[in-house]
Amino acid sequence: MKQEDYQWLSANPLVLQNTRLTQDENRRIFSIYNTLTGENKPPTSCGRCVQTVKKTLKFYYEKQRNKN
């Protein structure tokens, strides 16, 4: 995970929780997800899709946090 993305997630911890996202937050988490996984998922408002992305980001975020 890029340091810039890690810092953004640290500064915006609620985006990984069960909360409604703004369009900018949604685009950002999908961008981070695509960078980490090499996929090319477009931002969507599909609840299950967003939850899957959040779950994956949480995993990488915790992994990075435990390294520091």
Secondary structure, DSSP 8 states (H G I E B T S, - for coil): --HHHHHHHHH-GGGGSS----HHHHHHHHHHHHHHH---------HHHHHHHHHHHHHHHHHHHHH-
